[in-house]
Amino acid sequence: MIRCLVLDVDGVLTDGGIILDAAGGESKRFHARDGVGIKLALHAGWRVLFLTARASEPARRRAEELGAEWVIGVGHKERFLETWLADAGIAWGETAFVGDDLQDLGCLRRVGWPIAVADACPEVVEAARRVTDLAGGAGAVREAVEWLLDEAGVREEAVIAFLARSEGFSVGAMRRGGAPQ
């Protein structure tokens, strides 16, 4: 049974590119379909955690927009996740992890559901139970979530819950003139 989905950010939720401006700001491009995938995982009742070694304001903001938990600037992901999972009462075998590079190997080797994105480094691909067809930042997280939902037998329920909360729009979500945003 899956209870938790842990996602690396750079190279998984993004294409790995990091844009730094002259003022020290950072930009990242996230794929909208991955956002829907994360919402589906949440509607399945799973905890979703963004776990990245890089201190990244865009990663924190995206996690918060989607309702995911986040931890940024983690130097040793496996050690952190061991404590986090124990505190949450979640077993490694109940956890899925999507990664792309060497810093993800420790976690991938311990979780029950290790997943690599299509453009992951060879060591990560070798450690994975499943490799997505799509690259990081190109919908790979959505693909991984759909596979996990199918494996857990809860995809239809998650889609129904997602649609029930997504249909329609509220007056607060309208622009001047009455058209939905």
VEXLUM-95709 format. One line per field, with one value per residue (C-alpha): residue number from 1; residue in one letter; z, y, x. Coordinates in steps of 0.5 Angstrom, whole numbers. Last residue first. Layout:
<tizas>
num: c(NUM:...)
residuo: c(A:...)
up: c(Z:...)
north: c(Y:...)
east: c(X:...)
</tizas>
This chain:
<tizas>
num: c(181:180:179:178:177:176:175:174:173:172:171:170:169:168:167:166:165:164:163:162:161:160:159:158:157:156:155:154:153:152:151:150:149:148:147:146:145:144:143:142:141:140:139:138:137:136:135:134:133:132:131:130:129:128:127:126:125:124:123:122:121:120:119:118:117:116:115:114:113:112:111:110:109:108:107:106:105:104:103:102:101:100:99:98:97:96:95:94:93:92:91:90:89:88:87:86:85:84:83:82:81:80:79:78:77:76:75:74:73:72:71:70:69:68:67:66:65:64:63:62:61:60:59:58:57:56:55:54:53:52:51:50:49:48:47:46:45:44:43:42:41:40:39:38:37:36:35:34:33:32:31:30:29:28:27:26:25:24:23:22:21:20:19:18:17:16:15:14:13:12:11:10:9:8:7:6:5:4:3:2:1)
residuo: c(Q:P:A:G:G:R:R:M:A:G:V:S:F:G:E:S:R:A:L:F:A:I:V:A:E:E:R:V:G:A:E:D:L:L:W:E:V:A:E:R:V:A:G:A:G:G:A:L:D:T:V:R:R:A:A:E:V:V:E:P:C:A:D:A:V:A:I:P:W:G:V:R:R:L:C:G:L:D:Q:L:D:D:G:V:F:A:T:E:G:W:A:I:G:A:D:A:L:W:T:E:L:F:R:E:K:H:G:V:G:I:V:W:E:A:G:L:E:E:A:R:R:R:A:P:E:S:A:R:A:T:L:F:L:V:R:W:G:A:H:L:A:L:K:I:G:V:G:D:R:A:H:F:R:K:S:E:G:G:A:A:D:L:I:I:G:G:D:T:L:V:G:D:V:D:L:V:L:C:R:I:M)
up: c(-30:-31:-35:-31:-34:-28:-27:-24:-18:-13:-16:-15:-21:-23:-23:-19:-13:-16:-21:-16:-12:-19:-21:-14:-14:-21:-20:-13:-15:-12:-18:-22:-17:-18:-25:-25:-20:-25:-31:-27:-25:-31:-34:-38:-32:-32:-38:-40:-41:-34:-31:-26:-20:-20:-18:-25:-27:-22:-23:-31:-29:-30:-37:-37:-30:-24:-20:-13:-10:-4:-1:1:-6:-8:-2:-2:-10:-10:-9:-15:-20:-23:-17:-16:-9:-7:0:4:4:7:13:15:22:21:25:23:15:17:21:15:10:13:13:6:3:6:4:5:3:2:5:3:4:-2:-2:-10:-9:-3:-6:-12:-7:-4:-10:-13:-6:-7:-2:-6:-3:-5:-2:-4:0:-2:3:0:1:-6:-7:-5:-11:-16:-14:-15:-22:-23:-22:-26:-32:-30:-32:-27:-30:-25:-23:-18:-16:-14:-16:-23:-25:-24:-28:-26:-31:-29:-33:-27:-23:-23:-26:-20:-15:-12:-10:-5:-5:1:3:-2:0)
north: c(66:65:70:75:82:83:77:71:66:70:68:61:56:49:43:42:39:33:32:31:26:22:22:19:14:12:11:7:0:1:-1:4:10:8:8:15:18:16:19:25:26:25:31:34:37:31:27:22:15:14:9:4:-1:4:3:2:8:12:9:11:18:20:22:18:20:14:11:7:4:1:6:4:4:10:14:13:14:21:25:21:24:23:22:20:16:12:10:5:0:6:5:11:13:20:21:15:18:24:21:16:22:26:21:19:26:28:36:38:45:45:41:41:39:39:43:45:52:50:46:51:56:52:50:57:59:54:52:46:39:38:34:36:31:29:25:20:20:19:26:28:23:26:33:31:29:35:39:34:36:44:43:47:52:55:62:64:71:73:80:79:73:66:61:53:48:41:40:41:37:31:34:40:38:31:28:24:20:17:12:7:0)
east: c(-21:-28:-32:-36:-34:-29:-25:-28:-25:-28:-35:-33:-32:-35:-31:-25:-27:-31:-26:-20:-25:-27:-20:-17:-23:-21:-14:-15:-12:-5:-2:-6:-5:2:2:-2:3:9:6:4:11:14:10:16:20:24:23:17:17:18:23:20:23:29:36:39:35:39:45:45:43:36:33:27:25:27:22:23:17:18:23:30:35:31:32:40:40:37:44:46:41:34:29:22:20:15:13:10:16:20:14:10:9:10:16:19:18:21:27:29:27:33:38:36:36:43:44:37:36:29:23:16:9:4:-2:-1:0:5:9:10:12:17:20:20:24:29:35:38:38:31:25:18:13:6:2:-2:-10:-12:-14:-7:-4:-9:-7:0:-1:-5:1:5:0:2:9:14:19:24:26:31:33:40:39:43:38:39:35:36:35:34:28:23:19:24:31:31:25:26:19:17:10:7:2:3:0)
</tizas>
